[in-house]
Amino acid sequence: MGFYGLMRAQLIGSALDYVRYGEEAAAIAVESGDPALRAAIGTLPAYGHYYAGDGRAVLEWSARVLAETGSDDALGKAIAGYGPRAAMLNVRAFALVFLGRLEEAGAAVRAADRVAEDSREVEVRGWTQLAWINLAYAREAIDVGHAGGCYYFEAQAQRALAAALLATNGVVPRAEIEAALARAEQLVGAIDGHSLSPRILEQRGRLAAALGGAPAAEQALRHALELYRSIGATGHAARLTNELGGSA
């Protein structure tokens, strides 16, 4: 059942099916009383929620698996085809990136890479490289893009950093977010990179909302919607129209 959910995600793009069947499979595995089976099958809902982009649920499910494995790198590998411990350390890194907890994500990737190397989990080590890429897309990409004169990609990275900082739990780091968005706007203006303009404006609206400025937030979001429509970004336009109540 769990791998059926995985196949539905891989073949038709249904993350929700991955979550649904993965969680159903994990519930059956719990009844088995077999820790190796619980660890192996528990990785499936964790990855299902990764596909769905729910960092909190990924952390919850990966914690369950890691509680089963302890320090045993091999537990469940014969069932899953990869070591559940290394895999869950890896997927936790993705979850922490989703949640804007970038420092923790970096530590998680290093831990996953170390365990994957020590346990000769070649495939999982490959997955950790993707985690590094996702993590670098916020801060390191800015440095590389700036040094190389890659203005559009630096603007993308500045926008990604602003989004990650805005997702961070706790106090909103307003000054750093505004600086990132201002730099992105400067770069976009220099190269007429207008596909990013509505994304940046939308993030300004999200920032205003997080700071309690509802009127300013709605004004920015409506302006962003106009820009999405003007450049033909129909998917983003439809998404934002629905969020604004379909009245925009």
C-alpha positions, 0 to 999 in steps of 0.5 A, a space after each residue: 500500500 505504501 509503495 502504491 502511494 509512492 507510485 501515484 506520486 511518481 507517475 501522476 504527481 499526486 502528493 496527497 495520495 502518497 501521504 494517504 497511502 503512506 499513512 495507511 501503510 504505516 498504521 498497518 506496520 505498527 500493528 505488526 510489532 516488527 520494528 524494522 517494518 515500522 521503520 521502513 514503512 514509516 519513511 513513506 509518509 515522511 516522504 509523502 509529506 515532503 512531496 506535499 511540502 508540509 515541513 511540520 509533518 515531515 519532522 513528525 514522521 521522521 522523528 517516529 522513524 528515528 525513534 525506531 532506528 536509534 543508532 542502527 543504520 541497517 534497521 529496515 534497509 532490507 525492506 525499504 532498499 535504503 537505510 531508514 535512519 540515513 533517509 530520515 536524517 536527510 528528509 528532515 533537512 528538506 523540512 527545515 528548509 521549508 520551515 525557514 530554519 536554515 541553520 538547523 537545516 545545514 546541520 541536518 544535511 551534514 549529519 545525514 551526509 555523514 551517516 550515509 557515508 559511514 553506512 555506505 548509503 550511496 543513493 541517500 548520499 545523492 539525495 543529500 546533494 539535493 538538500 544542499 542545493 535547496 539550502 544553498 538556494 537561499 544565501 549561498 546562491 546570492 554570493 555566487 550569483 553576485 560574484 559571477 554577475 548572474 543578475 537574474 539568478 541572484 534576484 531569484 535567490 534574494 527572493 528565496 531568502 526573503 521567503 525563507 526568512 518570512 517562514 521562520 517561526 518567531 519574530 519576523 526579521 523585517 530589515 533583512 527581508 526588506 533588504 533582500 526584496 530591495 536588492 531583488 527589485 534593483 536587479 530586476 530593474 537593471 535587466 528588465 527581469 519582469 517575470 520576478 516583479 509580481 513574485 517580489 511584490 507578492 512577498 511584500 504583501 506577505 511581509 505587510 500581513 505578517 507585520 499586521 498591516 492588512 490594508 497594505 498587504 491587500 493593496 500589494 497582493 492586488 497589484 501583484 495579481 495585476 502584474 501576474 495577469 499582465 505577463 500571462 502568469 495564469 496559474 499564479 493569477 488564479 491562485 491569488 484570485 482565489 486567495 483574495 476571494 475571487 473578487 479581484 
